Amino acid sequence: MAHVLGFHGSSNISLQGKHVTELECNQKMRVFAMKLELWKSKFNNNNFATFPVLNTYLDENDTAIIPDVRLAFEENITHLSKEFDRYFLDNDFARIQGIIKDPFSFNVHNLPTENYAIQEQFIEMPNDSGAISTFKSKTSSEFWISMAALIQHYQSFF
C-alpha cells in the first residue's frame, strides 16, 4: 500500500497549480484508476515487482504473502478504486472532453441532447474559418479563452 499511496501523493501534487486544466486533471485521474486495476491484477498474479518495498521484503525473508494480507490488500485496492471513481471520474465530462480537445472533429451526438440549440450551433463551428485559425495557433486553453463569448453563451453546457 505504501507504493500505491506514494503514487497517489505524487499524482496529487501534479494536479495542483495555476495552469493545470480540468482536462489534464481528468486524464491523470483516468491514468491513476487504470494503474490501480493493473496493480491489483499483478498482485493477484503474485507479481510484486510493481511494489518494490513488498518485493524486497518477500525476497529478503524468503517468504510469501499470507492469505489475510492478500485479502486485506485486495479489499483496500477495490475500495480505493470504487471511491476514486465515485469522487473523481465524471463520465459526463469524459463524454464531452472531445469537444474541449478539438472542437472541429467531435461527434455532435456527444453533446447534451436536452438543448438542441447547443448541438445545432456547435455543428456550425467546424465551418468557422476564424475559429479554426484561432484553434490552430493557440493551445486548447488559449483557444477557449479567446472564445469567451461563445463559452458564456453555452455556460449551462459547461
VMD Tcl script that builds the backbone (N, CA, C; Angstrom):
set m [mol new atoms 474]
animate dup $m
set s [atomselect $m all]
$s set {name element resname resid chain x y z} {
  {N N MET 1 A 0.825 -1.187 0.000}
  {CA C MET 1 A 0.000 0.000 0.000}
  {C C MET 1 A 0.871 1.254 0.000}
  {N N ALA 2 A 2.072 1.162 0.538}
  {CA C ALA 2 A 2.948 2.335 0.571}
  {C C ALA 2 A 3.230 2.838 -0.841}
  {N N HIS 3 A 3.440 1.903 -1.769}
  {CA C HIS 3 A 3.702 2.280 -3.161}
  {C C HIS 3 A 2.479 2.973 -3.764}
  {N N VAL 4 A 1.309 2.436 -3.521}
  {CA C VAL 4 A 0.076 3.000 -4.063}
  {C C VAL 4 A -0.143 4.400 -3.502}
  {N N LEU 5 A -0.001 4.539 -2.194}
  {CA C LEU 5 A -0.204 5.851 -1.576}
  {C C LEU 5 A 0.872 6.848 -1.992}
  {N N GLY 6 A 2.079 6.375 -2.197}
  {CA C GLY 6 A 3.149 7.254 -2.686}
  {C C GLY 6 A 2.842 7.768 -4.079}
  {N N PHE 7 A 2.371 6.883 -4.936}
  {CA C PHE 7 A 1.994 7.300 -6.289}
  {C C PHE 7 A 0.836 8.275 -6.238}
  {N N HIS 8 A -0.126 7.992 -5.356}
  {CA C HIS 8 A -1.280 8.885 -5.206}
  {C C HIS 8 A -0.818 10.264 -4.750}
  {N N GLY 9 A 0.132 10.327 -3.838}
  {CA C GLY 9 A 0.649 11.607 -3.362}
  {C C GLY 9 A 1.325 12.400 -4.464}
  {N N SER 10 A 2.145 11.735 -5.269}
  {CA C SER 10 A 2.814 12.440 -6.362}
  {C C SER 10 A 1.811 12.868 -7.429}
  {N N SER 11 A 0.773 12.066 -7.636}
  {CA C SER 11 A -0.284 12.451 -8.585}
  {C C SER 11 A -1.028 13.671 -8.067}
  {N N ASN 12 A -1.274 13.692 -6.782}
  {CA C ASN 12 A -1.975 14.812 -6.170}
  {C C ASN 12 A -1.227 16.120 -6.407}
  {N N ILE 13 A 0.066 16.106 -6.237}
  {CA C ILE 13 A 0.878 17.307 -6.453}
  {C C ILE 13 A 0.811 17.744 -7.913}
  {N N SER 14 A 0.817 16.800 -8.832}
  {CA C SER 14 A 0.788 17.150 -10.255}
  {C C SER 14 A -0.559 17.726 -10.694}
  {N N LEU 15 A -1.579 17.588 -9.853}
  {CA C LEU 15 A -2.903 18.120 -10.187}
  {C C LEU 15 A -3.094 19.556 -9.695}
  {N N GLN 16 A -2.085 20.070 -9.029}
  {CA C GLN 16 A -2.187 21.403 -8.471}
  {C C GLN 16 A -1.376 22.385 -9.296}
  {N N GLY 17 A -1.792 23.615 -9.275}
  {CA C GLY 17 A -1.036 24.641 -9.964}
  {C C GLY 17 A -1.927 25.595 -10.718}
  {N N LYS 18 A -1.347 26.707 -11.024}
  {CA C LYS 18 A -2.064 27.799 -11.655}
  {C C LYS 18 A -2.529 27.462 -13.071}
  {N N HIS 19 A -1.741 26.682 -13.783}
  {CA C HIS 19 A -2.027 26.445 -15.192}
  {C C HIS 19 A -2.508 25.026 -15.486}
  {N N VAL 20 A -2.960 24.311 -14.475}
  {CA C VAL 20 A -3.459 22.955 -14.663}
  {C C VAL 20 A -4.937 23.033 -15.033}
  {N N THR 21 A -5.303 22.380 -16.128}
  {CA C THR 21 A -6.690 22.421 -16.582}
  {C C THR 21 A -7.467 21.213 -16.087}
  {N N GLU 22 A -8.781 21.324 -16.125}
  {CA C GLU 22 A -9.641 20.212 -15.728}
  {C C GLU 22 A -9.417 19.017 -16.648}
  {N N LEU 23 A -9.159 19.290 -17.903}
  {CA C LEU 23 A -8.907 18.218 -18.864}
  {C C LEU 23 A -7.655 17.438 -18.471}
  {N N GLU 24 A -6.586 18.138 -18.119}
  {CA C GLU 24 A -5.347 17.472 -17.695}
  {C C GLU 24 A -5.580 16.667 -16.415}
  {N N CYS 25 A -6.320 17.246 -15.479}
  {CA C CYS 25 A -6.621 16.535 -14.234}
  {C C CYS 25 A -7.409 15.263 -14.513}
  {N N ASN 26 A -8.402 15.368 -15.372}
  {CA C ASN 26 A -9.222 14.216 -15.701}
  {C C ASN 26 A -8.383 13.109 -16.330}
  {N N GLN 27 A -7.470 13.485 -17.213}
  {CA C GLN 27 A -6.605 12.485 -17.851}
  {C C GLN 27 A -5.718 11.794 -16.814}
  {N N LYS 28 A -5.160 12.567 -15.882}
  {CA C LYS 28 A -4.307 11.981 -14.840}
  {C C LYS 28 A -5.109 11.083 -13.915}
  {N N MET 29 A -6.331 11.461 -13.639}
  {CA C MET 29 A -7.194 10.634 -12.791}
  {C C MET 29 A -7.498 9.305 -13.475}
  {N N ARG 30 A -7.754 9.347 -14.760}
  {CA C ARG 30 A -8.017 8.109 -15.500}
  {C C ARG 30 A -6.786 7.196 -15.505}
  {N N VAL 31 A -5.613 7.791 -15.638}
  {CA C VAL 31 A -4.373 7.008 -15.591}
  {C C VAL 31 A -4.238 6.329 -14.229}
  {N N PHE 32 A -4.481 7.085 -13.155}
  {CA C PHE 32 A -4.377 6.507 -11.813}
  {C C PHE 32 A -5.369 5.359 -11.636}
  {N N ALA 33 A -6.595 5.538 -12.084}
  {CA C ALA 33 A -7.610 4.481 -11.967}
  {C C ALA 33 A -7.171 3.225 -12.725}
  {N N MET 34 A -6.598 3.403 -13.904}
  {CA C MET 34 A -6.124 2.262 -14.683}
  {C C MET 34 A -4.947 1.574 -13.997}
  {N N LYS 35 A -4.076 2.367 -13.379}
  {CA C LYS 35 A -2.935 1.778 -12.664}
  {C C LYS 35 A -3.405 0.981 -11.456}
  {N N LEU 36 A -4.429 1.461 -10.764}
  {CA C LEU 36 A -4.968 0.691 -9.642}
  {C C LEU 36 A -5.414 -0.695 -10.102}
  {N N GLU 37 A -6.109 -0.750 -11.217}
  {CA C GLU 37 A -6.566 -2.038 -11.744}
  {C C GLU 37 A -5.384 -2.922 -12.159}
  {N N LEU 38 A -4.383 -2.308 -12.769}
  {CA C LEU 38 A -3.182 -3.058 -13.165}
  {C C LEU 38 A -2.465 -3.618 -11.940}
  {N N TRP 39 A -2.289 -2.786 -10.922}
  {CA C TRP 39 A -1.595 -3.224 -9.713}
  {C C TRP 39 A -2.354 -4.345 -9.016}
  {N N LYS 40 A -3.673 -4.238 -8.999}
  {CA C LYS 40 A -4.488 -5.294 -8.386}
  {C C LYS 40 A -4.288 -6.604 -9.141}
  {N N SER 41 A -4.287 -6.528 -10.458}
  {CA C SER 41 A -4.094 -7.718 -11.280}
  {C C SER 41 A -2.710 -8.335 -11.046}
  {N N LYS 42 A -1.683 -7.499 -11.019}
  {CA C LYS 42 A -0.325 -8.010 -10.791}
  {C C LYS 42 A -0.216 -8.658 -9.413}
  {N N PHE 43 A -0.784 -8.006 -8.415}
  {CA C PHE 43 A -0.752 -8.549 -7.058}
  {C C PHE 43 A -1.433 -9.910 -7.010}
  {N N ASN 44 A -2.587 -10.015 -7.655}
  {CA C ASN 44 A -3.323 -11.284 -7.658}
  {C C ASN 44 A -2.579 -12.390 -8.391}
  {N N ASN 45 A -1.670 -12.008 -9.280}
  {CA C ASN 45 A -0.868 -12.988 -10.019}
  {C C ASN 45 A 0.516 -13.183 -9.412}
  {N N ASN 46 A 0.672 -12.760 -8.163}
  {CA C ASN 46 A 1.949 -12.885 -7.435}
  {C C ASN 46 A 3.105 -12.185 -8.126}
  {N N ASN 47 A 2.827 -11.147 -8.846}
  {CA C ASN 47 A 3.856 -10.327 -9.472}
  {C C ASN 47 A 3.989 -9.065 -8.625}
  {N N PHE 48 A 5.011 -9.021 -7.786}
  {CA C PHE 48 A 5.155 -7.929 -6.832}
  {C C PHE 48 A 6.203 -6.898 -7.253}
  {N N ALA 49 A 6.671 -6.986 -8.483}
  {CA C ALA 49 A 7.689 -6.048 -8.962}
  {C C ALA 49 A 7.185 -4.602 -8.914}
  {N N THR 50 A 5.895 -4.415 -9.062}
  {CA C THR 50 A 5.295 -3.079 -9.010}
  {C C THR 50 A 5.347 -2.504 -7.594}
  {N N PHE 51 A 5.543 -3.365 -6.611}
  {CA C PHE 51 A 5.570 -2.959 -5.207}
  {C C PHE 51 A 6.974 -3.222 -4.657}
  {N N PRO 52 A 7.919 -2.331 -4.896}
  {CA C PRO 52 A 9.308 -2.589 -4.564}
  {C C PRO 52 A 9.572 -2.887 -3.084}
  {N N VAL 53 A 8.881 -2.221 -2.181}
  {CA C VAL 53 A 9.106 -2.469 -0.750}
  {C C VAL 53 A 8.657 -3.881 -0.389}
  {N N LEU 54 A 7.488 -4.250 -0.829}
  {CA C LEU 54 A 6.974 -5.596 -0.570}
  {C C LEU 54 A 7.842 -6.644 -1.252}
  {N N ASN 55 A 8.196 -6.407 -2.490}
  {CA C ASN 55 A 9.015 -7.350 -3.245}
  {C C ASN 55 A 10.345 -7.599 -2.545}
  {N N THR 56 A 10.989 -6.538 -2.089}
  {CA C THR 56 A 12.268 -6.665 -1.378}
  {C C THR 56 A 12.084 -7.454 -0.088}
  {N N TYR 57 A 11.041 -7.138 0.648}
  {CA C TYR 57 A 10.771 -7.833 1.910}
  {C C TYR 57 A 10.571 -9.331 1.674}
  {N N LEU 58 A 9.760 -9.664 0.673}
  {CA C LEU 58 A 9.496 -11.084 0.390}
  {C C LEU 58 A 10.764 -11.809 -0.047}
  {N N ASP 59 A 11.587 -11.141 -0.876}
  {CA C ASP 59 A 12.833 -11.753 -1.344}
  {C C ASP 59 A 13.831 -11.934 -0.205}
  {N N GLU 60 A 14.001 -10.901 0.594}
  {CA C GLU 60 A 15.000 -10.959 1.678}
  {C C GLU 60 A 14.614 -11.952 2.765}
  {N N ASN 61 A 13.347 -12.144 2.973}
  {CA C ASN 61 A 12.883 -13.039 4.031}
  {C C ASN 61 A 12.412 -14.386 3.508}
  {N N ASP 62 A 12.575 -14.589 2.201}
  {CA C ASP 62 A 12.189 -15.849 1.567}
  {C C ASP 62 A 10.827 -16.331 2.073}
  {N N THR 63 A 9.851 -15.448 1.907}
  {CA C THR 63 A 8.511 -15.745 2.396}
  {C C THR 63 A 7.475 -15.406 1.332}
  {N N ALA 64 A 6.238 -15.745 1.604}
  {CA C ALA 64 A 5.139 -15.472 0.671}
  {C C ALA 64 A 4.077 -14.643 1.400}
  {N N ILE 65 A 3.176 -14.096 0.636}
  {CA C ILE 65 A 2.066 -13.320 1.195}
  {C C ILE 65 A 1.097 -14.265 1.886}
  {N N ILE 66 A 0.739 -13.958 3.107}
  {CA C ILE 66 A -0.250 -14.787 3.799}
  {C C ILE 66 A -1.648 -14.388 3.310}
  {N N PRO 67 A -2.589 -15.322 3.324}
  {CA C PRO 67 A -3.921 -15.060 2.771}
  {C C PRO 67 A -4.622 -13.827 3.351}
  {N N ASP 68 A -4.469 -13.591 4.667}
  {CA C ASP 68 A -5.135 -12.437 5.279}
  {C C ASP 68 A -4.591 -11.118 4.722}
  {N N VAL 69 A -3.292 -11.060 4.478}
  {CA C VAL 69 A -2.676 -9.848 3.925}
  {C C VAL 69 A -3.138 -9.668 2.477}
  {N N ARG 70 A -3.168 -10.758 1.734}
  {CA C ARG 70 A -3.629 -10.700 0.342}
  {C C ARG 70 A -5.065 -10.181 0.285}
  {N N LEU 71 A -5.928 -10.713 1.125}
  {CA C LEU 71 A -7.321 -10.299 1.149}
  {C C LEU 71 A -7.448 -8.819 1.544}
  {N N ALA 72 A -6.690 -8.404 2.558}
  {CA C ALA 72 A -6.745 -7.005 3.001}
  {C C ALA 72 A -6.290 -6.068 1.889}
  {N N PHE 73 A -5.217 -6.438 1.181}
  {CA C PHE 73 A -4.719 -5.614 0.087}
  {C C PHE 73 A -5.767 -5.515 -1.019}
  {N N GLU 74 A -6.331 -6.647 -1.377}
  {CA C GLU 74 A -7.328 -6.686 -2.443}
  {C C GLU 74 A -8.552 -5.838 -2.074}
  {N N GLU 75 A -8.996 -5.953 -0.840}
  {CA C GLU 75 A -10.145 -5.164 -0.385}
  {C C GLU 75 A -9.822 -3.670 -0.394}
  {N N ASN 76 A -8.618 -3.313 0.051}
  {CA C ASN 76 A -8.226 -1.901 0.079}
  {C C ASN 76 A -8.146 -1.306 -1.324}
  {N N ILE 77 A -7.539 -2.034 -2.237}
  {CA C ILE 77 A -7.421 -1.537 -3.612}
  {C C ILE 77 A -8.805 -1.422 -4.251}
  {N N THR 78 A -9.656 -2.417 -4.030}
  {CA C THR 78 A -11.013 -2.377 -4.588}
  {C C THR 78 A -11.784 -1.188 -4.028}
  {N N HIS 79 A -11.697 -0.986 -2.730}
  {CA C HIS 79 A -12.400 0.139 -2.099}
  {C C HIS 79 A -11.849 1.474 -2.608}
  {N N LEU 80 A -10.536 1.591 -2.667}
  {CA C LEU 80 A -9.908 2.820 -3.163}
  {C C LEU 80 A -10.339 3.100 -4.594}
  {N N SER 81 A -10.362 2.083 -5.416}
  {CA C SER 81 A -10.757 2.239 -6.810}
  {C C SER 81 A -12.206 2.703 -6.930}
  {N N LYS 82 A -13.106 2.108 -6.155}
  {CA C LYS 82 A -14.520 2.500 -6.200}
  {C C LYS 82 A -14.711 3.932 -5.720}
  {N N GLU 83 A -14.065 4.281 -4.626}
  {CA C GLU 83 A -14.191 5.642 -4.095}
  {C C GLU 83 A -13.585 6.654 -5.055}
  {N N PHE 84 A -12.487 6.296 -5.646}
  {CA C PHE 84 A -11.831 7.174 -6.609}
  {C C PHE 84 A -12.755 7.443 -7.788}
  {N N ASP 85 A -13.359 6.398 -8.326}
  {CA C ASP 85 A -14.315 6.546 -9.432}
  {C C ASP 85 A -15.489 7.430 -9.025}
  {N N ARG 86 A -15.994 7.190 -7.845}
  {CA C ARG 86 A -17.165 7.925 -7.373}
  {C C ARG 86 A -16.877 9.416 -7.224}
  {N N TYR 87 A -15.702 9.759 -6.726}
  {CA C TYR 87 A -15.378 11.159 -6.473}
  {C C TYR 87 A -14.799 11.891 -7.677}
  {N N PHE 88 A -14.013 11.198 -8.488}
  {CA C PHE 88 A -13.208 11.919 -9.462}
  {C C PHE 88 A -13.505 11.663 -10.925}
  {N N LEU 89 A -14.027 10.526 -11.266}
  {CA C LEU 89 A -14.196 10.232 -12.683}
  {C C LEU 89 A -15.616 10.539 -13.119}
  {N N ASP 90 A -15.765 11.684 -13.711}
  {CA C ASP 90 A -17.057 12.194 -14.151}
  {C C ASP 90 A -17.302 11.721 -15.578}
  {N N ASN 91 A -18.231 10.802 -15.749}
  {CA C ASN 91 A -18.496 10.266 -17.082}
  {C C ASN 91 A -19.081 11.309 -18.021}
  {N N ASP 92 A -19.829 12.279 -17.473}
  {CA C ASP 92 A -20.342 13.354 -18.321}
  {C C ASP 92 A -19.188 14.180 -18.880}
  {N N PHE 93 A -18.190 14.422 -18.048}
  {CA C PHE 93 A -17.034 15.175 -18.521}
  {C C PHE 93 A -16.295 14.371 -19.596}
  {N N ALA 94 A -16.131 13.088 -19.375}
  {CA C ALA 94 A -15.453 12.248 -20.366}
  {C C ALA 94 A -16.192 12.271 -21.694}
  {N N ARG 95 A -17.497 12.351 -21.619}
  {CA C ARG 95 A -18.331 12.343 -22.819}
  {C C ARG 95 A -18.107 13.590 -23.673}
  {N N ILE 96 A -17.846 14.726 -23.041}
  {CA C ILE 96 A -17.703 15.969 -23.808}
  {C C ILE 96 A -16.266 16.447 -23.956}
  {N N GLN 97 A -15.310 15.730 -23.376}
  {CA C GLN 97 A -13.946 16.237 -23.442}
  {C C GLN 97 A -13.392 16.286 -24.867}
  {N N GLY 98 A -13.961 15.523 -25.768}
  {CA C GLY 98 A -13.530 15.582 -27.163}
  {C C GLY 98 A -13.706 16.964 -27.757}
  {N N ILE 99 A -14.803 17.609 -27.413}
  {CA C ILE 99 A -15.034 18.956 -27.945}
  {C C ILE 99 A -14.059 19.955 -27.334}
  {N N ILE 100 A -13.610 19.693 -26.128}
  {CA C ILE 100 A -12.643 20.590 -25.492}
  {C C ILE 100 A -11.280 20.421 -26.154}
  {N N LYS 101 A -10.899 19.179 -26.416}
  {CA C LYS 101 A -9.605 18.909 -27.048}
  {C C LYS 101 A -9.548 19.413 -28.481}
  {N N ASP 102 A -10.596 19.118 -29.229}
  {CA C ASP 102 A -10.633 19.521 -30.634}
  {C C ASP 102 A -12.075 19.744 -31.060}
  {N N PRO 103 A -12.527 21.003 -31.006}
  {CA C PRO 103 A -13.927 21.287 -31.320}
  {C C PRO 103 A -14.283 21.143 -32.798}
  {N N PHE 104 A -13.310 20.748 -33.605}
  {CA C PHE 104 A -13.558 20.644 -35.042}
  {C C PHE 104 A -13.636 19.202 -35.528}
  {N N SER 105 A -13.450 18.262 -34.646}
  {CA C SER 105 A -13.550 16.859 -35.071}
  {C C SER 105 A -14.266 16.018 -34.025}
  {N N PHE 106 A -15.306 16.569 -33.449}
  {CA C PHE 106 A -16.063 15.854 -32.435}
  {C C PHE 106 A -17.363 15.326 -33.037}
  {N N ASN 107 A -17.990 14.445 -32.302}
  {CA C ASN 107 A -19.277 13.905 -32.710}
  {C C ASN 107 A -20.374 14.700 -31.995}
  {N N VAL 108 A -21.203 15.363 -32.764}
  {CA C VAL 108 A -22.248 16.213 -32.189}
  {C C VAL 108 A -23.177 15.423 -31.273}
  {N N HIS 109 A -23.261 14.132 -31.435}
  {CA C HIS 109 A -24.124 13.306 -30.603}
  {C C HIS 109 A -23.580 13.148 -29.187}
  {N N ASN 110 A -22.334 13.553 -28.960}
  {CA C ASN 110 A -21.774 13.517 -27.616}
  {C C ASN 110 A -22.166 14.743 -26.794}
  {N N LEU 111 A -22.781 15.714 -27.435}
  {CA C LEU 111 A -23.233 16.907 -26.731}
  {C C LEU 111 A -24.555 16.618 -26.027}
  {N N PRO 112 A -24.850 17.383 -24.980}
  {CA C PRO 112 A -26.126 17.176 -24.286}
  {C C PRO 112 A -27.307 17.308 -25.253}
  {N N THR 113 A -28.253 16.431 -25.135}
  {CA C THR 113 A -29.399 16.438 -26.043}
  {C C THR 113 A -30.577 17.228 -25.490}
  {N N GLU 114 A -30.469 17.668 -24.225}
  {CA C GLU 114 A -31.570 18.412 -23.627}
  {C C GLU 114 A -31.816 19.726 -24.360}
  {N N ASN 115 A -30.761 20.284 -24.933}
  {CA C ASN 115 A -30.879 21.574 -25.596}
  {C C ASN 115 A -30.382 21.418 -27.032}
  {N N TYR 116 A -31.307 21.242 -27.955}
  {CA C TYR 116 A -30.915 21.009 -29.346}
  {C C TYR 116 A -30.164 22.193 -29.942}
  {N N ALA 117 A -30.387 23.409 -29.402}
  {CA C ALA 117 A -29.706 24.602 -29.925}
  {C C ALA 117 A -28.192 24.468 -29.760}
  {N N ILE 118 A -27.755 23.862 -28.679}
  {CA C ILE 118 A -26.317 23.656 -28.473}
  {C C ILE 118 A -25.768 22.788 -29.589}
  {N N GLN 119 A -26.446 21.689 -29.865}
  {CA C GLN 119 A -25.985 20.795 -30.923}
  {C C GLN 119 A -25.952 21.510 -32.270}
  {N N GLU 120 A -26.998 22.244 -32.570}
  {CA C GLU 120 A -27.054 22.929 -33.864}
  {C C GLU 120 A -25.967 23.980 -34.001}
  {N N GLN 121 A -25.708 24.741 -32.947}
  {CA C GLN 121 A -24.698 25.790 -33.045}
  {C C GLN 121 A -23.287 25.211 -33.081}
  {N N PHE 122 A -23.065 24.107 -32.379}
  {CA C PHE 122 A -21.737 23.505 -32.444}
  {C C PHE 122 A -21.493 22.810 -33.776}
  {N N ILE 123 A -22.536 22.481 -34.497}
  {CA C ILE 123 A -22.371 21.935 -35.846}
  {C C ILE 123 A -21.749 22.992 -36.747}
  {N N GLU 124 A -22.051 24.262 -36.468}
  {CA C GLU 124 A -21.523 25.358 -37.280}
  {C C GLU 124 A -20.029 25.585 -37.060}
  {N N MET 125 A -19.509 25.223 -35.898}
  {CA C MET 125 A -18.122 25.532 -35.568}
  {C C MET 125 A -17.101 24.975 -36.569}
  {N N PRO 126 A -17.221 23.740 -37.046}
  {CA C PRO 126 A -16.212 23.231 -37.984}
  {C C PRO 126 A -16.112 24.030 -39.283}
  {N N ASN 127 A -17.100 24.852 -39.547}
  {CA C ASN 127 A -17.090 25.662 -40.766}
  {C C ASN 127 A -16.735 27.127 -40.511}
  {N N ASP 128 A -16.362 27.449 -39.292}
  {CA C ASP 128 A -15.991 28.814 -38.931}
  {C C ASP 128 A -14.479 28.965 -39.120}
  {N N SER 129 A -14.066 29.554 -40.244}
  {CA C SER 129 A -12.636 29.643 -40.570}
  {C C SER 129 A -11.865 30.469 -39.543}
  {N N GLY 130 A -12.486 31.477 -38.968}
  {CA C GLY 130 A -11.818 32.275 -37.938}
  {C C GLY 130 A -11.528 31.449 -36.699}
  {N N ALA 131 A -12.496 30.661 -36.286}
  {CA C ALA 131 A -12.313 29.797 -35.120}
  {C C ALA 131 A -11.264 28.725 -35.407}
  {N N ILE 132 A -11.287 28.180 -36.611}
  {CA C ILE 132 A -10.300 27.159 -36.995}
  {C C ILE 132 A -8.892 27.742 -36.947}
  {N N SER 133 A -8.726 28.927 -37.485}
  {CA C SER 133 A -7.421 29.594 -37.484}
  {C C SER 133 A -6.951 29.862 -36.061}
  {N N THR 134 A -7.862 30.335 -35.212}
  {CA C THR 134 A -7.519 30.600 -33.809}
  {C C THR 134 A -7.109 29.309 -33.106}
  {N N PHE 135 A -7.840 28.232 -33.362}
  {CA C PHE 135 A -7.556 26.949 -32.720}
  {C C PHE 135 A -6.172 26.434 -33.111}
  {N N LYS 136 A -5.805 26.599 -34.383}
  {CA C LYS 136 A -4.518 26.098 -34.867}
  {C C LYS 136 A -3.344 26.879 -34.291}
  {N N SER 137 A -3.580 28.133 -33.924}
  {CA C SER 137 A -2.469 28.971 -33.475}
  {C C SER 137 A -2.357 29.063 -31.954}
  {N N LYS 138 A -3.250 28.438 -31.215}
  {CA C LYS 138 A -3.248 28.543 -29.752}
  {C C LYS 138 A -3.371 27.166 -29.104}
  {N N THR 139 A -3.057 27.132 -27.815}
  {CA C THR 139 A -3.322 25.910 -27.058}
  {C C THR 139 A -4.827 25.794 -26.873}
  {N N SER 140 A -5.275 24.647 -26.447}
  {CA C SER 140 A -6.705 24.438 -26.227}
  {C C SER 140 A -7.251 25.454 -25.225}
  {N N SER 141 A -6.525 25.675 -24.145}
  {CA C SER 141 A -6.962 26.641 -23.132}
  {C C SER 141 A -7.036 28.043 -23.711}
  {N N GLU 142 A -6.002 28.440 -24.446}
  {CA C GLU 142 A -5.990 29.779 -25.045}
  {C C GLU 142 A -7.135 29.944 -26.046}
  {N N PHE 143 A -7.402 28.891 -26.798}
  {CA C PHE 143 A -8.498 28.945 -27.758}
  {C C PHE 143 A -9.823 29.214 -27.060}
  {N N TRP 144 A -10.108 28.425 -26.018}
  {CA C TRP 144 A -11.397 28.573 -25.353}
  {C C TRP 144 A -11.503 29.910 -24.638}
  {N N ILE 145 A -10.397 30.419 -24.132}
  {CA C ILE 145 A -10.427 31.748 -23.516}
  {C C ILE 145 A -10.754 32.794 -24.576}
  {N N SER 146 A -10.154 32.644 -25.752}
  {CA C SER 146 A -10.427 33.601 -26.824}
  {C C SER 146 A -11.862 33.493 -27.336}
  {N N MET 147 A -12.484 32.376 -27.067}
  {CA C MET 147 A -13.874 32.173 -27.485}
  {C C MET 147 A -14.828 32.454 -26.314}
  {N N ALA 148 A -14.434 33.359 -25.430}
  {CA C ALA 148 A -15.185 33.622 -24.196}
  {C C ALA 148 A -16.657 33.934 -24.457}
  {N N ALA 149 A -16.937 34.668 -25.498}
  {CA C ALA 149 A -18.338 34.990 -25.792}
  {C C ALA 149 A -19.129 33.713 -26.055}
  {N N LEU 150 A -18.510 32.793 -26.765}
  {CA C LEU 150 A -19.169 31.524 -27.049}
  {C C LEU 150 A -19.363 30.726 -25.763}
  {N N ILE 151 A -18.351 30.728 -24.929}
  {CA C ILE 151 A -18.438 29.981 -23.668}
  {C C ILE 151 A -19.539 30.555 -22.803}
  {N N GLN 152 A -19.644 31.872 -22.728}
  {CA C GLN 152 A -20.712 32.478 -21.927}
  {C C GLN 152 A -22.077 32.095 -22.480}
  {N N HIS 153 A -22.170 32.028 -23.772}
  {CA C HIS 153 A -23.435 31.650 -24.402}
  {C C HIS 153 A -23.817 30.216 -24.037}
  {N N TYR 154 A -22.827 29.358 -23.903}
  {CA C TYR 154 A -23.060 27.950 -23.591}
  {C C TYR 154 A -22.736 27.620 -22.141}
  {N N GLN 155 A -22.815 28.602 -21.264}
  {CA C GLN 155 A -22.407 28.425 -19.869}
  {C C GLN 155 A -23.108 27.238 -19.221}
  {N N SER 156 A -24.347 27.027 -19.517}
  {CA C SER 156 A -25.057 25.901 -18.897}
  {C C SER 156 A -24.505 24.566 -19.387}
  {N N PHE 157 A -23.915 24.556 -20.576}
  {CA C PHE 157 A -23.335 23.330 -21.116}
  {C C PHE 157 A -22.112 22.910 -20.337}
  {N N PHE 158 A -21.247 23.870 -20.003}
  {CA C PHE 158 A -20.008 23.562 -19.299}
  {C C PHE 158 A -20.230 23.630 -17.817}
}
mol reanalyze $m
mol bondsrecalc $m
mol representation Tube
mol addrep $m
